[in-house]
Each structure stands twice: as structure tokens, then as C-alpha cells.
Amino acid sequence: MATSEFLVKKVFKLEKDDLLIFCYLDQDKPLFSDSQVPGFLTELDVPKEKGGRVTVAAGTNRNRRFLARTVRLDDEHASPQEKLKQVLSSEISGAEDEGIKRIAVFLSASNQEYLSVCQEAAMLGGYRFDKYLEKKSEPCPVCCFMDEALDSNEKNAIKARNELYSWVNFARDICNEPPNTVEPESLAAIFKSQGRKAGLKVTVWDEKRLLKEKCGGIIAVGQGASSRPRLVIGQYNPKNAEGHLCLVGKGVTMDTGGYCLKPANSQTGMKYDMSGAALTFAAACAMSRLKLPIKITVITPLVENDISSTAFHTNDVITMRNGKTVQVDNTDAEGRLILADALCLASEMKPDWIVDAATLTGACVVALGEDIAGVFGTNSDFNRSIVDAGMDTGEFLWEMPLHMPYMEQLKATIADMKNIGSRWGGAITAALFLRKFVPDDVTWAHIDVAGPCVKEDPLGFLGKGAKGFGVRTLVGLAQKLNGL
């Protein structure tokens, strides 16, 4: 709920309790110019080790306390950009303990590309969810000092990144909220309010509308919870739109597993099971605010997978929106059921591209680990565009095979298909299940974000809790589709 402020200035004036950061690409290549080093610093010792960090001065100047550190960014396991993000995020985290009130980073005009790195580190690495803590602290600001004034293009780029990162943090706020606060009805209200502020046309389908629209999967999964299921549709249609991208996000606000109950340890973190909805809706809002010339539709089915006398059962047969019947072999394979209805709706809108995002399977985490999302789809070039968009924004995704022979595992005896295959290749069979609800002539990709979106521990320079993973990738994808 709080993040570091990011500022850019030309003239450095020491303030009380400043931390001064001087970065080197290696032992001999500084990212700053000699003229930027304040006169009260007599010497800057460069760390001897790769990736090292050294405090070179600690004292006062004109009654203003300060610390000064030098950093080498030639880390063995991280690029210079990633290393700088990690350093600044770490300094923000430790600022309160050291009594630091501002972090000053010095950059020369020839190294201006690192300005965006510092901004990302401040706004995303400086994020803290402290809403429910009695003691709250304001993250210290990060100020970049340049030896030349910025031109209008770079100033506009800073504003655009500020807008994007604020929506990444919106997605994080939503995911970090406890499940007794964010449930289907309240989340639908949040999406409606924030979506309209961002410029989206927002429509909410309640339970009656879902029944009328024959969304059998959403109704079945959500029927056991006191907070009734919802589906939110957000639309952005600029006059100069070129192409129509439809985003679909899984929104299970809490997943107990239903009657196929998850063990207690496995239920921890299941408030993040609506990360797909959060990231797709936040991305659509960002695209609208950035005025991208592309038509965007975002569809988020919202449910709570609970146990009660009205909850759906193993062996139930559900009729989906497109008329297909599904035999429920596992009530904990619920995300694909709500996505199926949403994908049917998305397909009816005849977009040029459909991308769904979901914390869908533990199998994808087994395959790729917690840091990397899997991409499955009907068009390898489009899949590659998603992976590349992620790489460009510092998010890691990997193309996975949509291996059609595994479709045999989804055959059922009394229904058109069942909702789960065998233990092996579970991420693939989940993607294949979704594939049955998208027409062959539609370019579709499925992103399984179960690793990075559910990871509670830090991910790179991002701290504990929700990471907002995927928002930057989808915005980058929309820009690629427009050749921006």
C-alpha cells in the first residue's frame, strides 16, 4: 500500500540523512561523471570483488549526516540492470534501520538508460503492503541526479512508466488482501470502480446473469460460497484502434480445493489464486491510461471455491457456455472450469488474439520453478511475442508444448470430457482442456503463472508477497502488436 517516490534532478544538494550511491559496471567503468562527485567526498574506493558494495564514507557535512557507498554491478548471476534493482531495493528495505531519509543515485547522461532501472527499483522494489500493520513506515524516496537536463521524450517516458508501475502495484494490493476482504462480490466492485476511473467501460454479471448466459462452470465452482460468483467485463475501444486483444484472467479469490480439500499447508497462499484476474484487469487499465491504439477487452470470472451443502461434487457433470459437458473428476481443478466459460465469451467477441492468465497448475511450477511462467498456445510466433515481451520488461516466461496426444487423457465416459488428466504433464493437459473452448481460427495463448504469482518469498528485486507478475508483459505485448 506504500512505495518509494522516484525523482530526477540535475543539481545535487545534500539533505540530512542522505545515502549516496555511486555505481560501477566493473572496477574501471563508473555510471557517473567525475563532476558529479560532491567535494566533501575525498575518495571513492571501488569494491574489489565483483558485485561488491562498500561504504566509503559516513559522517556529516554542514551538520547534515550522510552515508556514501560504491557498488559494482558485474554480478555473476545477474545483469547490471538487475543487480542495480536488487541493490536499490535492498537499500530501501534497510533505510529505516540505518536512519536514511533519501537515496541519491548519480548517473551521467551517457548512462541515461539506467534511469528507468532506478525508477523500477523505487516504485516496484520499494513497494510495501502494510495496510494491516499497526506500525507503518513510509519508504524513503529514490532521487537520480543527472549531469544533464532530461529532454521531453525522457520526461514523458518517466510519466508512462509511473502509470504502468502504479497498475502493477494495484494488482499487488488486490492479491495481498486477505480472502475475507477480497471475495467475488467485493472484487467485482473494486474492478468496476477502478476500471471506470482508468477509462474502461465496465459491466458486471451477477449470479442471475451468469445463469441466463449459461456460464455453467462459473456457477458450479462458485455455488458453495456465501459470496456469490461474478464476471467482470472491461472494454477499451479507442478511435484509432488497430486490432482487438482479449484478456481473460482466472479469479478464484480463495481456493480451498472444494471437496477435494487441499491440506492446510497447501491452502496457505491460495488468496493469490485470483492473480490472473488481477494482472489482466490491471494490464487493461494501464493500456487505457497509456492510450495504446488497440482495442482491449478483459474478462474476469470471480469465484470462491468453498465447501458447503451447496458446493459442487466430484463426479458432477457440468454444461458449459458452449454446450460441452464436463465430468468433474477433481473439484480442485476448478480454475479451468471458470476460464472455459470466459474463453467461450471471449471467442464470441471475435478478437484477433486471446490471452488468458491463470495460477492454474502446480505442475507448471514443477517444470519451470517459481520464477518462470509457462506459455502454451496455438501460434508459436504469437507465443514467442509473449515470451519476448516478458524478457523486455524483466519477466521470465517460457514456451511449453501444447501436445495434442495428451488430449486422450481428458476423455470421459458420461460427458464430453473430464476436467483433469493424469498426474504427469498436468500443465499441458490443463492447457489442452482450455483449448477445447477456443475456436481453431482464433489465435490464443494461455499463460500459467502459478510459479511467480503465488511465490511468497522475494523474486529478484521484488519483496515478499504478490509480485504483480504479468502486467508489464501484457502491456509490452500490446505495444508489440501495434509495432510500438
C-alpha positions as a printed NumPy array, in Angstrom:
array([[  0.   ,   0.   ,   0.   ],
       [  3.096,   2.224,   0.003],
       [  6.011,   2.623,  -2.375],
       [  9.097,   4.765,  -2.772],
       [  8.788,   8.058,  -4.589],
       [ 11.009,   8.449,  -7.645],
       [ 12.547,  11.816,  -8.523],
       [ 15.033,  13.132, -11.09 ],
       [ 17.142,  16.251, -10.507],
       [ 20.208,  17.871, -12.038],
       [ 21.733,  19.747,  -9.126],
       [ 22.676,  17.774,  -6.01 ],
       [ 22.242,  19.387,  -2.622],
       [ 22.977,  17.27 ,   0.411],
       [ 19.993,  16.695,   2.671],
       [ 20.008,  15.338,   6.189],
       [ 20.356,  11.533,   6.351],
       [ 21.161,  11.032,   2.663],
       [ 22.556,   7.784,   1.288],
       [ 24.716,   8.475,  -1.772],
       [ 25.114,   5.619,  -4.279],
       [ 27.908,   5.542,  -6.885],
       [ 27.73 ,   2.618,  -9.324],
       [ 30.42 ,   0.966, -11.444],
       [ 29.91 ,  -1.512, -14.278],
       [ 33.247,  -3.04 , -13.231],
       [ 36.327,  -1.818, -11.411],
       [ 37.042,   0.883, -14.008],
       [ 33.704,   1.988, -15.507],
       [ 31.582,   4.359, -13.4  ],
       [ 27.984,   5.189, -14.316],
       [ 28.559,   8.757, -13.114],
       [ 30.876,  11.565, -14.185],
       [ 33.708,  12.927, -12.017],
       [ 31.981,  16.312, -11.864],
       [ 29.048,  14.732, -10.023],
       [ 31.086,  13.614,  -7.02 ],
       [ 30.469,  16.09 ,  -4.147],
       [ 33.567,  17.919,  -2.899],
       [ 33.211,  16.634,   0.656],
       [ 33.945,  13.098,  -0.592],
       [ 37.711,  12.925,  -0.853],
       [ 37.977,   9.462,  -2.377],
       [ 35.703,   6.732,  -3.767],
       [ 37.058,   3.244,  -3.221],
       [ 35.791,   0.771,  -5.799],
       [ 34.787,  -2.635,  -4.375],
       [ 37.452,  -5.241,  -5.107],
       [ 35.021,  -8.102,  -5.634],
       [ 32.522,  -8.459,  -8.48 ],
       [ 29.07 ,  -7.392,  -7.339],
       [ 30.559,  -5.884,  -4.199],
       [ 29.22 ,  -2.988,  -2.151],
       [ 31.374,  -0.769,   0.1  ],
       [ 30.582,   2.089,   2.482],
       [ 33.247,   4.648,   1.544],
       [ 32.186,   7.496,   3.824],
       [ 29.992,   8.112,   6.846],
       [ 29.861,  11.474,   8.538],
       [ 28.394,  14.951,   8.451],
       [ 28.738,  17.937,   6.174],
       [ 27.316,  21.278,   7.3  ],
       [ 25.512,  19.445,  10.102],
       [ 23.877,  17.048,   7.657],
       [ 24.516,  13.364,   8.319],
       [ 25.189,  11.16 ,   5.271],
       [ 26.433,   7.779,   4.103],
       [ 28.151,   7.097,   0.776],
       [ 28.512,   3.715,  -0.9  ],
       [ 30.087,   2.387,  -4.064],
       [ 28.621,  -0.608,  -5.877],
       [ 29.885,  -2.906,  -8.609],
       [ 27.158,  -4.187, -10.91 ],
       [ 29.149,  -7.022, -12.52 ],
       [ 27.396,  -9.774, -10.601],
       [ 27.996, -13.357, -11.732],
       [ 24.299, -14.293, -11.753],
       [ 22.575, -11.032, -12.705],
       [ 22.799,  -8.405, -15.417],
       [ 23.996,  -4.922, -14.367],
       [ 20.393,  -3.714, -14.607],
       [ 19.051,  -6.488, -12.376],
       [ 21.909,  -6.035,  -9.915],
       [ 21.145,  -2.308,  -9.6  ],
       [ 17.475,  -3.083,  -8.934],
       [ 18.472,  -5.548,  -6.226],
       [ 20.872,  -3.06 ,  -4.643],
       [ 18.35 ,  -0.219,  -4.535],
       [ 15.553,  -2.482,  -3.277],
       [ 17.86 ,  -3.707,  -0.508],
       [ 18.835,  -0.155,   0.422],
       [ 15.184,   0.908,   0.579],
       [ 14.411,  -2.034,   2.853],
       [ 17.279,  -1.201,   5.197],
       [ 16.849,   2.582,   5.116],
       [ 14.771,   2.839,   8.281],
       [ 17.248,   0.793,  10.344],
       [ 20.117,   2.986,   9.13 ],
       [ 18.177,   6.203,   9.607],
       [ 18.291,   7.028,   5.894],
       [ 15.711,   9.546,   4.628],
       [ 16.67 ,   9.69 ,   0.919],
       [ 18.665,   7.576,  -1.532],
       [ 20.626,   9.579,  -4.1  ],
       [ 21.913,   7.816,  -7.224],
       [ 24.333,   9.579,  -9.565],
       [ 24.176,   8.957, -13.331],
       [ 25.867,  10.623, -16.267],
       [ 23.959,  11.454, -19.456],
       [ 25.831,   8.706, -21.288],
       [ 24.285,   6.171, -18.894],
       [ 20.756,   7.555, -19.015],
       [ 19.321,   4.081, -19.79 ],
       [ 19.808,   3.243, -16.109],
       [ 17.273,   5.909, -15.192],
       [ 14.404,   3.505, -15.945],
       [ 16.142,   0.822, -13.865],
       [ 16.227,   3.134, -10.852],
       [ 12.586,   4.077, -11.346],
       [ 11.542,   0.425, -11.491],
       [ 13.57 ,  -0.363,  -8.383],
       [ 11.975,   2.529,  -6.493],
       [  8.351,   2.009,  -7.479],
       [  8.276,  -1.799,  -7.581],
       [ 11.184,  -2.741,  -5.326],
       [ 10.112,  -0.101,  -2.813],
       [  6.549,  -1.452,  -2.58 ],
       [  5.24 ,  -2.498,   0.836],
       [  1.825,  -3.897,   1.812],
       [  1.404,  -2.582,   5.356],
       [ -2.34 ,  -1.923,   5.48 ],
       [ -2.935,  -4.199,   8.468],
       [  0.205,  -3.319,  10.44 ],
       [ -0.111,  -1.077,  13.47 ],
       [  3.288,   0.442,  12.76 ],
       [  3.608,   1.813,   9.255],
       [  6.669,   3.424,   7.692],
       [  6.988,   5.499,   4.548],
       [  9.592,   4.05 ,   2.145],
       [ 12.357,   6.557,   1.534],
       [ 12.429,   8.221,  -1.899],
       [ 14.975,   7.469,  -4.609],
       [ 16.35 ,  10.501,  -6.43 ],
       [ 18.502,  10.213,  -9.544],
       [ 20.908,  13.067, -10.157],
       [ 21.841,  13.567, -13.821],
       [ 24.632,  15.768, -15.136],
       [ 22.382,  16.998, -17.959],
       [ 18.717,  18.015, -18.048],
       [ 16.242,  15.499, -19.457],
       [ 14.555,  16.114, -22.779],
       [ 10.777,  15.975, -23.232],
       [ 10.833,  12.406, -24.579],
       [ 12.503,  11.04 , -21.464],
       [ 10.198,  13.058, -19.207],
       [  7.206,  11.554, -20.99 ],
       [  8.739,   8.084, -20.695],
       [  9.08 ,   8.559, -16.941],
       [  5.407,   9.54 , -16.71 ],
       [  4.384,   6.479, -18.747],
       [  6.434,   4.139, -16.55 ],
       [  4.969,   5.777, -13.463],
       [  1.474,   4.97 , -14.786],
       [  2.4  ,   1.376, -15.631],
       [  4.079,   0.663, -12.295],
       [  1.14 ,   2.106, -10.362],
       [ -1.116,  -0.508, -12.025],
       [  1.391,  -3.266, -11.274],
       [  1.148,  -2.238,  -7.63 ],
       [ -2.653,  -2.122,  -7.876],
       [ -2.569,  -5.796,  -8.868],
       [ -0.259,  -6.478,  -5.921],
       [ -2.568,  -4.683,  -3.496],
       [ -5.526,  -6.777,  -4.649],
       [ -3.63 , -10.062,  -4.339],
       [ -2.147,  -9.202,  -0.949],
       [ -5.547,  -8.516,   0.603],
       [ -6.867, -11.355,   2.807],
       [ -9.674, -13.538,   1.416],
       [-12.165, -12.286,   3.994],
       [-11.747,  -8.804,   2.496],
       [-11.42 ,  -9.522,  -1.216],
       [-14.055, -12.029,  -2.321],
       [-16.023, -12.225,  -5.598],
       [-18.577,  -9.515,  -4.875],
       [-16.171,  -7.008,  -3.339],
       [-13.538,  -7.637,  -6.026],
       [-16.119,  -7.047,  -8.747],
       [-16.937,  -3.708,  -7.093],
       [-13.24 ,  -2.767,  -6.953],
       [-12.729,  -3.655, -10.609],
       [-15.819,  -1.676, -11.585],
       [-14.7  ,   1.426,  -9.698],
       [-11.03 ,   1.374, -10.705],
       [-11.75 ,   0.28 , -14.264],
       [-14.08 ,   3.199, -14.879],
       [-11.527,   5.615, -13.408],
       [ -8.981,   4.201, -15.874],
       [-11.338,   4.799, -18.801],
       [-12.79 ,   1.316, -19.272],
       [-16.424,   0.562, -19.904],
       [-17.164,  -1.961, -17.143],
       [-20.051,  -4.441, -16.949],
       [-20.628,  -6.845, -14.049],
       [-22.626, -10.05 , -14.436],
       [-24.253, -11.217, -11.205],
       [-25.434, -14.753, -10.489],
       [-28.767, -14.26 , -12.31 ],
       [-26.992, -13.012, -15.427],
       [-24.478, -15.865, -15.263],
       [-27.331, -18.366, -15.167],
       [-29.057, -16.63 , -18.074],
       [-25.8  , -16.64 , -20.058],
       [-25.346, -20.387, -19.393],
       [-21.985, -20.   , -17.644],
       [-22.225, -23.426, -16.026],
       [-18.58 , -23.638, -14.982],
       [-18.588, -20.336, -13.093],
       [-21.901, -21.148, -11.404],
       [-20.771, -24.63 , -10.357],
       [-17.462, -23.584,  -8.818],
       [-18.956, -20.59 ,  -7.034],
       [-22.181, -22.15 ,  -5.776],
       [-20.768, -23.328,  -2.448],
       [-19.64 , -19.898,  -1.212],
       [-21.621, -17.243,   0.64 ],
       [-20.092, -14.574,  -1.631],
       [-21.781, -15.229,  -4.943],
       [-19.894, -15.572,  -8.246],
       [-19.39 , -12.635, -10.569],
       [-17.964, -11.974, -14.019],
       [-16.482,  -8.578, -14.87 ],
       [-16.032,  -7.326, -18.433],
       [-13.872,  -4.266, -19.096],
       [-13.661,  -2.669, -22.54 ],
       [-11.34 ,  -0.066, -24.044],
       [-12.023,   0.897, -27.657],
       [-10.083,   3.943, -28.897],
       [-10.999,   5.521, -32.227],
       [ -7.575,   4.74 , -33.717],
       [ -7.615,   1.085, -32.598],
       [ -5.695,  -1.4  , -34.711],
       [ -6.558,  -4.952, -33.717],
       [ -8.524,  -6.406, -30.825],
       [ -6.777,  -8.133, -27.915],
       [ -8.958, -10.011, -25.424],
       [ -7.556, -10.841, -21.983],
       [ -9.076, -13.468, -19.699],
       [ -7.988, -13.835, -16.067],
       [ -8.748, -16.532, -13.505],
       [-10.251, -15.022, -10.358],
       [-10.528, -17.597,  -7.562],
       [-10.37 , -15.33 ,  -4.512],
       [ -9.793, -18.289,  -2.199],
       [ -9.243, -21.906,  -3.209],
       [ -9.804, -24.499,  -0.504],
       [ -9.869, -27.212,  -3.145],
       [-13.57 , -27.796,  -2.526],
       [-14.494, -31.349,  -1.552],
       [-11.098, -32.466,  -2.886],
       [ -9.77 , -30.455,   0.04 ],
       [ -6.233, -29.109,  -0.036],
       [ -4.05 , -29.867,   3.012],
       [ -3.668, -26.924,   5.389],
       [ -0.166, -26.051,   4.162],
       [ -1.35 , -26.086,   0.566],
       [ -4.196, -23.669,   1.362],
       [ -1.713, -21.069,   2.583],
       [ -1.223, -18.609,  -0.247],
       [ -4.421, -19.568,  -2.056],
       [ -5.633, -15.985,  -1.76 ],
       [ -3.242, -15.469,  -4.702],
       [ -5.392, -17.751,  -6.861],
       [ -7.044, -14.671,  -8.323],
       [ -3.734, -13.306,  -9.613],
       [ -4.764, -13.959, -13.226],
       [ -7.798, -11.708, -12.818],
       [ -5.768,  -9.04 , -11.018],
       [ -2.976,  -8.92 , -13.573],
       [ -5.208,  -8.941, -16.672],
       [ -7.544,  -6.267, -15.308],
       [ -4.623,  -4.102, -14.158],
       [ -2.969,  -4.502, -17.57 ],
       [ -6.17 ,  -3.427, -19.351],
       [ -6.409,  -0.356, -17.102],
       [ -2.775,   0.505, -17.825],
       [ -3.322,   0.154, -21.582],
       [ -6.278,   2.511, -21.367],
       [ -4.408,   5.09 , -19.305],
       [ -1.42 ,   4.889, -21.666],
       [ -3.824,   5.396, -24.596],
       [ -2.457,   2.484, -26.603],
       [ -4.034,   2.312, -30.097],
       [ -5.516,  -1.153, -29.669],
       [ -8.974,  -2.414, -28.697],
       [ -8.89 ,  -4.241, -25.38 ],
       [-11.465,  -6.463, -23.73 ],
       [-10.738,  -8.025, -20.333],
       [-12.941, -10.764, -18.873],
       [-12.503, -11.896, -15.276],
       [-14.662, -14.693, -13.799],
       [-14.639, -14.361,  -9.996],
       [-15.47 , -17.185,  -7.575],
       [-14.594, -18.623,  -4.173],
       [-14.04 , -22.4  ,  -4.126],
       [-15.525, -23.432,  -0.783],
       [-17.086, -26.445,   0.877],
       [-20.735, -26.277,   1.922],
       [-24.005, -28.136,   1.448],
       [-24.398, -26.397,  -1.915],
       [-20.828, -26.907,  -3.201],
       [-20.236, -28.887,  -6.381],
       [-19.042, -32.5  ,  -6.082],
       [-16.664, -34.946,  -7.647],
       [-18.472, -36.778, -10.488],
       [-20.862, -33.888, -11.127],
       [-21.476, -33.173, -14.814],
       [-21.484, -29.5  , -15.787],
       [-22.789, -27.964, -19.005],
       [-20.529, -25.142, -20.138],
       [-21.446, -21.987, -22.06 ],
       [-20.682, -23.569, -25.446],
       [-22.786, -26.659, -24.663],
       [-19.919, -29.033, -23.919],
       [-20.423, -31.238, -20.858],
       [-17.643, -31.743, -18.344],
       [-17.337, -34.519, -15.792],
       [-15.738, -33.216, -12.573],
       [-13.021, -35.677, -11.538],
       [-11.414, -33.179,  -9.158],
       [-13.047, -30.139,  -7.525],
       [ -9.554, -28.685,  -7.037],
       [ -9.189, -28.374, -10.814],
       [-11.691, -25.532, -10.681],
       [ -9.825, -22.707, -12.4  ],
       [-10.11 , -24.262, -15.842],
       [-13.885, -24.578, -15.381],
       [-14.418, -20.849, -14.86 ],
       [-11.892, -19.965, -17.568],
       [-13.71 , -22.206, -20.055],
       [-16.897, -20.128, -19.835],
       [-14.891, -16.901, -20.056],
       [-12.976, -18.174, -23.104],
       [-16.271, -19.031, -24.804],
       [-17.445, -15.469, -24.204],
       [-14.122, -14.06 , -25.415],
       [-14.294, -16.15 , -28.598],
       [-17.818, -14.88 , -29.34 ],
       [-16.394, -11.347, -29.498],
       [-14.187, -12.458, -32.428],
       [-10.969, -10.74 , -31.319],
       [ -7.703, -11.003, -33.216],
       [ -5.934, -12.503, -30.211],
       [ -6.97 , -14.074, -26.902],
       [ -4.583, -14.383, -23.956],
       [ -5.636, -15.966, -20.69 ],
       [ -3.581, -15.876, -17.499],
       [ -4.089, -18.146, -14.533],
       [ -2.411, -19.647, -11.488],
       [ -3.538, -22.95 , -12.967],
       [ -1.258, -25.846, -12.056],
       [  1.412, -26.891,  -9.604],
       [  2.75 , -28.982, -12.478],
       [  3.96 , -25.835, -14.227],
       [  5.883, -24.874, -11.08 ],
       [  7.48 , -28.333, -11.051],
       [  8.507, -27.851, -14.683],
       [  9.784, -24.259, -14.557],
       [ 10.244, -23.359, -10.909],
       [  8.746, -20.401,  -9.072],
       [ 10.297, -17.618, -11.148],
       [  9.11 , -18.54 , -14.651],
       [  5.632, -18.676, -16.212],
       [  4.687, -21.162, -18.919],
       [  3.174, -20.125, -22.252],
       [  1.007, -22.511, -24.282],
       [ -0.794, -21.565, -27.475],
       [ -1.992, -22.213, -30.987],
       [  0.526, -19.944, -32.738],
       [  4.22 , -20.308, -31.959],
       [  5.082, -16.844, -33.316],
       [  2.479, -15.297, -31.025],
       [  3.774, -17.34 , -28.091],
       [  7.25 , -16.046, -28.86 ],
       [  5.939, -12.457, -28.835],
       [  4.655, -13.004, -25.303],
       [  7.95 , -14.501, -24.146],
       [  9.877, -11.621, -25.769],
       [  7.558,  -9.024, -24.199],
       [  8.33 , -10.56 , -20.828],
       [ 12.081, -10.538, -21.456],
       [ 11.906,  -6.867, -22.462],
       [ 10.24 ,  -5.98 , -19.158],
       [ 12.253,  -8.244, -16.861],
       [  9.642, -11.011, -16.506],
       [ 10.552, -14.564, -17.447],
       [  8.27 , -16.858, -19.444],
       [  8.941, -19.997, -21.452],
       [  7.036, -21.603, -24.31 ],
       [  5.642, -25.033, -23.424],
       [  4.288, -27.704, -25.798],
       [  0.576, -27.993, -26.489],
       [  0.997, -31.748, -27.017],
       [ -2.252, -32.877, -28.632],
       [ -1.9  , -36.653, -27.94 ],
       [ -2.402, -35.877, -24.237],
       [ -5.96 , -34.861, -25.103],
       [ -6.775, -38.578, -24.766],
       [ -6.402, -38.171, -21.005],
       [ -9.439, -35.864, -20.92 ],
       [-11.878, -38.37 , -22.39 ],
       [-14.833, -39.194, -20.121],
       [-17.472, -41.929, -20.156],
       [-20.672, -39.982, -19.431],
       [-19.664, -36.488, -20.581],
       [-17.839, -34.863, -23.48 ],
       [-14.692, -34.552, -21.381],
       [-13.383, -34.543, -17.828],
       [-11.654, -31.691, -16.073],
       [ -8.337, -33.332, -15.254],
       [ -5.868, -35.804, -16.758],
       [ -3.179, -37.972, -15.179],
       [ -0.535, -36.756, -12.755],
       [  2.121, -36.405, -15.439],
       [  2.09 , -33.413, -17.787],
       [ -0.616, -31.717, -15.737],
       [  0.184, -28.222, -17.022],
       [ -0.18 , -29.482, -20.599],
       [ -3.493, -31.278, -20.044],
       [ -4.849, -28.184, -18.273],
       [ -3.938, -26.067, -21.318],
       [ -5.476, -28.676, -23.614],
       [ -8.704, -28.52 , -21.618],
       [ -8.863, -24.752, -22.23 ],
       [ -8.04 , -25.287, -25.888],
       [-11.413, -27.034, -26.336],
       [-13.207, -23.745, -25.629],
       [-11.445, -21.61 , -28.246],
       [-12.25 , -21.943, -31.989],
       [ -9.473, -23.158, -34.265],
       [ -9.389, -19.902, -36.228],
       [ -8.604, -17.741, -33.16 ],
       [ -5.012, -17.036, -32.13 ],
       [ -4.948, -17.994, -28.451],
       [ -2.308, -18.281, -25.75 ],
       [ -2.55 , -19.477, -22.173],
       [ -0.071, -18.245, -19.542],
       [  0.281, -20.427, -16.445],
       [  1.569, -18.008, -13.799],
       [  1.319, -20.414, -10.846],
       [  5.025, -20.028, -10.074],
       [  5.769, -16.292,  -9.971],
       [  2.263, -15.192,  -8.954],
       [  1.986, -17.492,  -5.931],
       [  5.6  , -17.188,  -4.785],
       [  5.544, -15.608,  -1.319],
       [  9.322, -15.219,  -0.996],
       [ 11.201, -12.438,  -2.815],
       [ 11.546, -12.65 ,  -6.597],
       [ 14.639, -10.809,  -7.765],
       [ 14.351,  -7.233,  -6.511],
       [ 10.675,  -7.663,  -5.6  ],
       [  9.99 ,  -8.345,  -1.934],
       [  7.657, -10.78 ,  -0.202],
       [  4.022, -11.119,  -1.164],
       [  2.355, -10.501,  -4.508],
       [  4.651,  -9.508,  -7.364],
       [  2.19 ,  -8.127,  -9.93 ],
       [  3.816, -10.509, -12.396],
       [  2.423, -10.361, -15.923],
       [  1.107,  -6.789, -16.018],
       [  4.266,  -5.475, -17.677],
       [  4.386,  -8.436, -20.057],
       [  0.83 ,  -7.912, -21.308],
       [  1.303,  -4.166, -21.748],
       [  4.541,  -4.884, -23.608],
       [  2.7  ,  -7.436, -25.769],
       [  0.017,  -4.874, -26.686],
       [  2.77 ,  -2.436, -27.684],
       [  4.45 ,  -5.1  , -29.809],
       [  1.162,  -5.921, -31.557],
       [  0.962,  -2.247, -32.526],
       [  4.607,  -2.022, -33.512],
       [  5.323,   0.462, -30.724]])
